[in-house]
């Protein structure tokens, strides 16, 4: 189960809408105990999919490389993943998952999503239909490396101390300001 605040959902949806018609992506930072994960922070990242990424992932690709783009693929730069991991560990937190959007496609993992997934993570996918985020689901891999739906427990904003996305940060994100250091703010 993935436990998160409504403001986390709003941040992910706003990010997805701001990058439409391309896929957005980001990192989920929090705590994990067994199969239970608690999201503390949403860390939006740039979708760094390019020709080099297409070459690197070509052995796992399910469609012709010429048909791949940021509209149907995402990747997070290794340096950004490392930076997020170091920052999380400094605060006794972990990367607990990845989120990304599916422009004009359901919130269901693609075969490519499955091929590049890591077993310990939650994978939130938000469907963005004609620029509007709607369906959002979380998935996790089973022992056979197949995605299974993961329950999401949503806590209304203001209940508890989870999360670092305050209203001001949300407004700045909606205005299109891209920062890769949001996770370092208290």
ChimeraX commands (.cxc) that place a marker at each C-alpha (Angstrom):
marker #1 position 0.00,0.00,0.00 radius 0.5
marker #1 position 1.12,3.54,-0.79 radius 0.5
marker #1 position 0.07,6.21,1.70 radius 0.5
marker #1 position 0.12,9.84,0.54 radius 0.5
marker #1 position -1.53,13.23,0.94 radius 0.5
marker #1 position -3.92,14.81,-1.53 radius 0.5
marker #1 position -1.34,17.57,-2.13 radius 0.5
marker #1 position 1.04,14.89,-3.45 radius 0.5
marker #1 position -1.61,13.82,-5.95 radius 0.5
marker #1 position -2.21,17.44,-6.93 radius 0.5
marker #1 position 1.53,18.00,-7.47 radius 0.5
marker #1 position 1.82,14.94,-9.72 radius 0.5
marker #1 position -1.29,15.89,-11.69 radius 0.5
marker #1 position -0.10,19.50,-12.11 radius 0.5
marker #1 position 3.29,18.28,-13.33 radius 0.5
marker #1 position 1.61,15.90,-15.81 radius 0.5
marker #1 position -0.61,18.64,-17.19 radius 0.5
marker #1 position 2.31,21.09,-17.49 radius 0.5
marker #1 position 4.33,18.72,-19.73 radius 0.5
marker #1 position 1.45,17.50,-21.91 radius 0.5
marker #1 position 1.63,16.20,-24.64 radius 0.5
marker #1 position 4.94,14.79,-23.41 radius 0.5
marker #1 position 5.32,12.38,-20.51 radius 0.5
marker #1 position 6.32,13.86,-17.18 radius 0.5
marker #1 position 8.35,11.95,-14.62 radius 0.5
marker #1 position 9.53,12.30,-11.07 radius 0.5
marker #1 position 10.74,10.58,-7.95 radius 0.5
marker #1 position 8.75,9.56,-4.87 radius 0.5
marker #1 position 10.64,9.97,-1.59 radius 0.5
marker #1 position 9.52,8.59,1.75 radius 0.5
marker #1 position 9.61,5.60,4.10 radius 0.5
marker #1 position 9.11,1.91,3.44 radius 0.5
marker #1 position 8.28,-0.89,5.86 radius 0.5
marker #1 position 7.72,-4.16,4.03 radius 0.5
marker #1 position 5.03,-3.61,1.40 radius 0.5
marker #1 position 3.82,-0.38,3.07 radius 0.5
marker #1 position 5.21,2.89,1.76 radius 0.5
marker #1 position 4.59,6.42,3.02 radius 0.5
marker #1 position 5.21,9.24,0.58 radius 0.5
marker #1 position 6.86,12.27,2.16 radius 0.5
marker #1 position 7.94,14.19,-0.89 radius 0.5
marker #1 position 7.24,14.49,-4.61 radius 0.5
marker #1 position 10.37,15.37,-6.57 radius 0.5
marker #1 position 9.53,16.40,-10.17 radius 0.5
marker #1 position 12.30,15.78,-12.68 radius 0.5
marker #1 position 12.89,16.57,-16.31 radius 0.5
marker #1 position 12.06,13.86,-18.82 radius 0.5
marker #1 position 15.52,13.34,-20.30 radius 0.5
marker #1 position 14.45,10.91,-23.04 radius 0.5
marker #1 position 16.55,11.54,-26.15 radius 0.5
marker #1 position 18.35,9.58,-28.89 radius 0.5
marker #1 position 21.03,8.46,-26.45 radius 0.5
marker #1 position 18.40,7.07,-24.07 radius 0.5
marker #1 position 16.70,5.35,-26.99 radius 0.5
marker #1 position 20.02,3.66,-27.86 radius 0.5
marker #1 position 20.64,2.61,-24.25 radius 0.5
marker #1 position 17.17,1.09,-23.87 radius 0.5
marker #1 position 16.96,-0.37,-27.39 radius 0.5
marker #1 position 17.33,-3.96,-26.14 radius 0.5
marker #1 position 14.19,-3.51,-24.00 radius 0.5
marker #1 position 12.21,-1.57,-26.58 radius 0.5
marker #1 position 8.85,-2.79,-27.79 radius 0.5
marker #1 position 8.44,-0.45,-30.78 radius 0.5
marker #1 position 10.74,0.91,-33.47 radius 0.5
marker #1 position 13.24,3.40,-32.09 radius 0.5
marker #1 position 12.08,5.97,-34.66 radius 0.5
marker #1 position 8.63,5.87,-33.01 radius 0.5
marker #1 position 9.89,6.67,-29.51 radius 0.5
marker #1 position 9.82,10.19,-28.14 radius 0.5
marker #1 position 9.00,12.06,-24.94 radius 0.5
marker #1 position 5.34,11.60,-25.91 radius 0.5
marker #1 position 5.55,7.88,-25.16 radius 0.5
marker #1 position 8.79,7.36,-23.20 radius 0.5
marker #1 position 10.52,8.83,-20.18 radius 0.5
marker #1 position 13.81,8.51,-18.41 radius 0.5
marker #1 position 15.32,10.25,-15.42 radius 0.5
marker #1 position 18.97,11.24,-15.76 radius 0.5
marker #1 position 21.24,9.04,-13.61 radius 0.5
marker #1 position 22.83,12.12,-11.99 radius 0.5
marker #1 position 19.38,13.31,-10.89 radius 0.5
marker #1 position 18.55,9.87,-9.44 radius 0.5
marker #1 position 21.85,9.86,-7.57 radius 0.5
marker #1 position 21.30,13.40,-6.26 radius 0.5
marker #1 position 17.80,12.47,-5.05 radius 0.5
marker #1 position 19.10,9.28,-3.40 radius 0.5
marker #1 position 21.87,11.11,-1.56 radius 0.5
marker #1 position 19.52,13.84,-0.37 radius 0.5
marker #1 position 16.94,11.31,0.78 radius 0.5
marker #1 position 19.51,9.27,2.70 radius 0.5
marker #1 position 20.84,12.41,4.38 radius 0.5
marker #1 position 17.34,12.83,5.82 radius 0.5
marker #1 position 16.83,9.14,6.69 radius 0.5
marker #1 position 14.43,8.72,3.75 radius 0.5
marker #1 position 14.45,6.51,0.68 radius 0.5
marker #1 position 13.39,6.64,-2.91 radius 0.5
marker #1 position 10.17,4.61,-2.75 radius 0.5
marker #1 position 9.03,5.00,-6.32 radius 0.5
marker #1 position 8.75,6.75,-9.63 radius 0.5
marker #1 position 5.84,8.55,-11.22 radius 0.5
marker #1 position 5.16,9.39,-14.83 radius 0.5
marker #1 position 2.29,10.32,-17.10 radius 0.5
marker #1 position 0.64,8.67,-20.07 radius 0.5
marker #1 position -0.56,11.36,-22.49 radius 0.5
marker #1 position -3.85,10.31,-24.11 radius 0.5
marker #1 position -3.41,6.77,-22.80 radius 0.5
marker #1 position -4.76,4.93,-19.73 radius 0.5
marker #1 position -2.92,4.82,-16.38 radius 0.5
marker #1 position -1.79,1.28,-17.14 radius 0.5
marker #1 position 1.89,0.28,-17.43 radius 0.5
marker #1 position 3.20,-0.35,-20.92 radius 0.5
marker #1 position 5.45,-3.29,-21.70 radius 0.5
marker #1 position 8.34,-0.83,-21.81 radius 0.5
marker #1 position 7.39,0.46,-18.34 radius 0.5
marker #1 position 7.56,-3.12,-17.08 radius 0.5
marker #1 position 10.86,-3.87,-18.80 radius 0.5
marker #1 position 12.66,-0.95,-17.12 radius 0.5
marker #1 position 10.97,-1.17,-13.69 radius 0.5
marker #1 position 12.76,-1.98,-10.44 radius 0.5
marker #1 position 11.02,-4.42,-8.10 radius 0.5
marker #1 position 11.24,-2.41,-4.87 radius 0.5
marker #1 position 9.49,0.71,-6.19 radius 0.5
marker #1 position 5.93,1.94,-6.49 radius 0.5
marker #1 position 5.05,3.27,-9.94 radius 0.5
marker #1 position 2.38,5.95,-10.08 radius 0.5
marker #1 position 0.98,6.52,-13.56 radius 0.5
marker #1 position -1.36,9.41,-14.31 radius 0.5
marker #1 position -3.41,9.44,-17.50 radius 0.5
marker #1 position -3.62,12.86,-19.14 radius 0.5
marker #1 position -6.44,13.10,-21.67 radius 0.5
marker #1 position -6.26,16.14,-23.95 radius 0.5
marker #1 position -4.22,18.06,-21.39 radius 0.5
marker #1 position -6.32,17.21,-18.31 radius 0.5
marker #1 position -4.99,14.78,-15.69 radius 0.5
marker #1 position -7.62,12.31,-14.62 radius 0.5
marker #1 position -7.05,8.64,-13.81 radius 0.5
marker #1 position -4.12,7.97,-11.45 radius 0.5
marker #1 position -3.03,4.50,-10.32 radius 0.5
marker #1 position -0.10,2.97,-8.51 radius 0.5
marker #1 position 1.55,-0.28,-9.53 radius 0.5
marker #1 position 4.25,-2.55,-8.11 radius 0.5
marker #1 position 6.06,-5.56,-9.51 radius 0.5
marker #1 position 5.34,-9.06,-8.26 radius 0.5
marker #1 position 7.91,-11.86,-7.95 radius 0.5
marker #1 position 7.45,-12.69,-11.66 radius 0.5
marker #1 position 8.25,-9.08,-12.69 radius 0.5
marker #1 position 4.63,-8.39,-13.64 radius 0.5
marker #1 position 2.85,-5.22,-12.56 radius 0.5
marker #1 position 0.06,-5.57,-10.02 radius 0.5
marker #1 position -2.23,-2.75,-8.86 radius 0.5
marker #1 position -1.08,-1.16,-5.60 radius 0.5
marker #1 position -3.60,0.29,-3.17 radius 0.5
marker #1 position -3.34,4.04,-2.58 radius 0.5
marker #1 position -4.43,5.43,0.78 radius 0.5
marker #1 position -5.07,9.16,0.45 radius 0.5
marker #1 position -4.94,11.48,3.45 radius 0.5
marker #1 position -6.61,14.91,3.14 radius 0.5
marker #1 position -4.26,17.88,3.13 radius 0.5
marker #1 position -3.52,19.12,6.61 radius 0.5
marker #1 position -3.86,15.74,8.37 radius 0.5
marker #1 position -0.47,14.82,9.80 radius 0.5
marker #1 position 2.99,15.97,8.84 radius 0.5
marker #1 position 3.53,14.15,5.55 radius 0.5
marker #1 position 4.68,16.09,2.55 radius 0.5
marker #1 position 6.64,19.16,1.61 radius 0.5
marker #1 position 4.47,20.54,-1.18 radius 0.5
marker #1 position 2.90,23.64,0.30 radius 0.5
marker #1 position 0.40,25.78,-1.58 radius 0.5
marker #1 position 3.06,28.27,-2.63 radius 0.5
marker #1 position 5.24,25.60,-4.18 radius 0.5
marker #1 position 2.24,24.15,-6.04 radius 0.5
marker #1 position 1.44,27.56,-7.50 radius 0.5
marker #1 position 5.02,28.06,-8.64 radius 0.5
marker #1 position 4.98,24.62,-10.28 radius 0.5
marker #1 position 1.71,25.37,-12.07 radius 0.5
marker #1 position 3.28,28.52,-13.43 radius 0.5
marker #1 position 5.76,26.27,-15.24 radius 0.5
marker #1 position 8.84,26.92,-13.13 radius 0.5
marker #1 position 10.94,23.78,-13.35 radius 0.5
marker #1 position 13.28,23.10,-10.48 radius 0.5
marker #1 position 15.14,19.92,-9.74 radius 0.5
marker #1 position 15.96,20.93,-6.19 radius 0.5
marker #1 position 12.47,21.10,-4.67 radius 0.5
marker #1 position 13.31,18.07,-2.57 radius 0.5
marker #1 position 15.91,20.02,-0.61 radius 0.5
marker #1 position 13.43,22.61,0.65 radius 0.5
marker #1 position 11.98,22.19,4.13 radius 0.5
marker link #1:1,2 radius 0.2
marker link #1:2,3 radius 0.2
marker link #1:3,4 radius 0.2
marker link #1:4,5 radius 0.2
marker link #1:5,6 radius 0.2
marker link #1:6,7 radius 0.2
marker link #1:7,8 radius 0.2
marker link #1:8,9 radius 0.2
marker link #1:9,10 radius 0.2
marker link #1:10,11 radius 0.2
marker link #1:11,12 radius 0.2
marker link #1:12,13 radius 0.2
marker link #1:13,14 radius 0.2
marker link #1:14,15 radius 0.2
marker link #1:15,16 radius 0.2
marker link #1:16,17 radius 0.2
marker link #1:17,18 radius 0.2
marker link #1:18,19 radius 0.2
marker link #1:19,20 radius 0.2
marker link #1:20,21 radius 0.2
marker link #1:21,22 radius 0.2
marker link #1:22,23 radius 0.2
marker link #1:23,24 radius 0.2
marker link #1:24,25 radius 0.2
marker link #1:25,26 radius 0.2
marker link #1:26,27 radius 0.2
marker link #1:27,28 radius 0.2
marker link #1:28,29 radius 0.2
marker link #1:29,30 radius 0.2
marker link #1:30,31 radius 0.2
marker link #1:31,32 radius 0.2
marker link #1:32,33 radius 0.2
marker link #1:33,34 radius 0.2
marker link #1:34,35 radius 0.2
marker link #1:35,36 radius 0.2
marker link #1:36,37 radius 0.2
marker link #1:37,38 radius 0.2
marker link #1:38,39 radius 0.2
marker link #1:39,40 radius 0.2
marker link #1:40,41 radius 0.2
marker link #1:41,42 radius 0.2
marker link #1:42,43 radius 0.2
marker link #1:43,44 radius 0.2
marker link #1:44,45 radius 0.2
marker link #1:45,46 radius 0.2
marker link #1:46,47 radius 0.2
marker link #1:47,48 radius 0.2
marker link #1:48,49 radius 0.2
marker link #1:49,50 radius 0.2
marker link #1:50,51 radius 0.2
marker link #1:51,52 radius 0.2
marker link #1:52,53 radius 0.2
marker link #1:53,54 radius 0.2
marker link #1:54,55 radius 0.2
marker link #1:55,56 radius 0.2
marker link #1:56,57 radius 0.2
marker link #1:57,58 radius 0.2
marker link #1:58,59 radius 0.2
marker link #1:59,60 radius 0.2
marker link #1:60,61 radius 0.2
marker link #1:61,62 radius 0.2
marker link #1:62,63 radius 0.2
marker link #1:63,64 radius 0.2
marker link #1:64,65 radius 0.2
marker link #1:65,66 radius 0.2
marker link #1:66,67 radius 0.2
marker link #1:67,68 radius 0.2
marker link #1:68,69 radius 0.2
marker link #1:69,70 radius 0.2
marker link #1:70,71 radius 0.2
marker link #1:71,72 radius 0.2
marker link #1:72,73 radius 0.2
marker link #1:73,74 radius 0.2
marker link #1:74,75 radius 0.2
marker link #1:75,76 radius 0.2
marker link #1:76,77 radius 0.2
marker link #1:77,78 radius 0.2
marker link #1:78,79 radius 0.2
marker link #1:79,80 radius 0.2
marker link #1:80,81 radius 0.2
marker link #1:81,82 radius 0.2
marker link #1:82,83 radius 0.2
marker link #1:83,84 radius 0.2
marker link #1:84,85 radius 0.2
marker link #1:85,86 radius 0.2
marker link #1:86,87 radius 0.2
marker link #1:87,88 radius 0.2
marker link #1:88,89 radius 0.2
marker link #1:89,90 radius 0.2
marker link #1:90,91 radius 0.2
marker link #1:91,92 radius 0.2
marker link #1:92,93 radius 0.2
marker link #1:93,94 radius 0.2
marker link #1:94,95 radius 0.2
marker link #1:95,96 radius 0.2
marker link #1:96,97 radius 0.2
marker link #1:97,98 radius 0.2
marker link #1:98,99 radius 0.2
marker link #1:99,100 radius 0.2
marker link #1:100,101 radius 0.2
marker link #1:101,102 radius 0.2
marker link #1:102,103 radius 0.2
marker link #1:103,104 radius 0.2
marker link #1:104,105 radius 0.2
marker link #1:105,106 radius 0.2
marker link #1:106,107 radius 0.2
marker link #1:107,108 radius 0.2
marker link #1:108,109 radius 0.2
marker link #1:109,110 radius 0.2
marker link #1:110,111 radius 0.2
marker link #1:111,112 radius 0.2
marker link #1:112,113 radius 0.2
marker link #1:113,114 radius 0.2
marker link #1:114,115 radius 0.2
marker link #1:115,116 radius 0.2
marker link #1:116,117 radius 0.2
marker link #1:117,118 radius 0.2
marker link #1:118,119 radius 0.2
marker link #1:119,120 radius 0.2
marker link #1:120,121 radius 0.2
marker link #1:121,122 radius 0.2
marker link #1:122,123 radius 0.2
marker link #1:123,124 radius 0.2
marker link #1:124,125 radius 0.2
marker link #1:125,126 radius 0.2
marker link #1:126,127 radius 0.2
marker link #1:127,128 radius 0.2
marker link #1:128,129 radius 0.2
marker link #1:129,130 radius 0.2
marker link #1:130,131 radius 0.2
marker link #1:131,132 radius 0.2
marker link #1:132,133 radius 0.2
marker link #1:133,134 radius 0.2
marker link #1:134,135 radius 0.2
marker link #1:135,136 radius 0.2
marker link #1:136,137 radius 0.2
marker link #1:137,138 radius 0.2
marker link #1:138,139 radius 0.2
marker link #1:139,140 radius 0.2
marker link #1:140,141 radius 0.2
marker link #1:141,142 radius 0.2
marker link #1:142,143 radius 0.2
marker link #1:143,144 radius 0.2
marker link #1:144,145 radius 0.2
marker link #1:145,146 radius 0.2
marker link #1:146,147 radius 0.2
marker link #1:147,148 radius 0.2
marker link #1:148,149 radius 0.2
marker link #1:149,150 radius 0.2
marker link #1:150,151 radius 0.2
marker link #1:151,152 radius 0.2
marker link #1:152,153 radius 0.2
marker link #1:153,154 radius 0.2
marker link #1:154,155 radius 0.2
marker link #1:155,156 radius 0.2
marker link #1:156,157 radius 0.2
marker link #1:157,158 radius 0.2
marker link #1:158,159 radius 0.2
marker link #1:159,160 radius 0.2
marker link #1:160,161 radius 0.2
marker link #1:161,162 radius 0.2
marker link #1:162,163 radius 0.2
marker link #1:163,164 radius 0.2
marker link #1:164,165 radius 0.2
marker link #1:165,166 radius 0.2
marker link #1:166,167 radius 0.2
marker link #1:167,168 radius 0.2
marker link #1:168,169 radius 0.2
marker link #1:169,170 radius 0.2
marker link #1:170,171 radius 0.2
marker link #1:171,172 radius 0.2
marker link #1:172,173 radius 0.2
marker link #1:173,174 radius 0.2
marker link #1:174,175 radius 0.2
marker link #1:175,176 radius 0.2
marker link #1:176,177 radius 0.2
marker link #1:177,178 radius 0.2
marker link #1:178,179 radius 0.2
marker link #1:179,180 radius 0.2
marker link #1:180,181 radius 0.2
marker link #1:181,182 radius 0.2
marker link #1:182,183 radius 0.2
marker link #1:183,184 radius 0.2
marker link #1:184,185 radius 0.2
marker link #1:185,186 radius 0.2
view
